[in-house]
């Protein structure tokens, strides 16, 4: 994954079960990447991507890269 990639949000809980697709599809573009601390994994450092979502509000969020899948 690198800056400029088209990505979609993928919930790791449903990624492993192919018969249970995630009901919500979010597409976005990676604008920046950095290592940040996350509480989800016992306060460890993880690579996060700053994603500009392709929605009407043009929201952007820092998301752990484990939750993103590169398209194309």
NORMO-V851928 format. One record per pair of residues at least 6 apart in sequence whose C-alpha atoms are under 6 Angstrom apart, sorted by the first residue. I is the first residue (numbers start at 1). J is the second residue. D is the distance in Angstrom with one decimal. If there is no record, write none. Layout:
BEGIN
i:j:d
I:J:D
I:J:D
END
This chain:
BEGIN
i:j:d
3:30:5.0
3:31:5.5
3:32:5.8
4:29:5.9
4:30:5.2
5:29:5.7
5:30:5.6
6:28:5.8
6:29:4.7
6:70:6.0
6:71:5.7
7:27:5.8
7:28:5.4
7:69:5.4
7:70:4.4
7:71:5.5
8:26:5.4
8:27:4.4
8:68:5.6
8:69:5.4
9:26:5.4
9:67:5.8
9:68:4.8
10:67:5.1
10:68:5.5
11:67:5.8
27:53:5.9
27:54:5.7
28:51:5.8
28:52:5.3
28:53:4.0
28:54:5.2
29:51:5.4
29:52:5.3
30:50:5.8
30:51:4.6
31:50:5.4
31:51:5.8
32:49:5.8
32:50:5.0
33:48:5.7
33:49:4.4
33:50:6.0
34:47:5.7
34:48:5.5
35:46:5.4
35:47:4.4
35:48:5.9
36:45:5.4
36:46:5.6
37:43:5.8
37:44:5.5
37:45:4.3
38:44:5.8
47:64:6.0
48:62:6.0
48:63:5.2
48:64:4.2
48:65:5.4
49:62:5.5
49:63:5.4
50:61:5.5
50:62:4.4
51:60:5.3
51:61:5.5
52:59:6.0
52:60:4.3
53:59:5.6
53:60:5.8
END
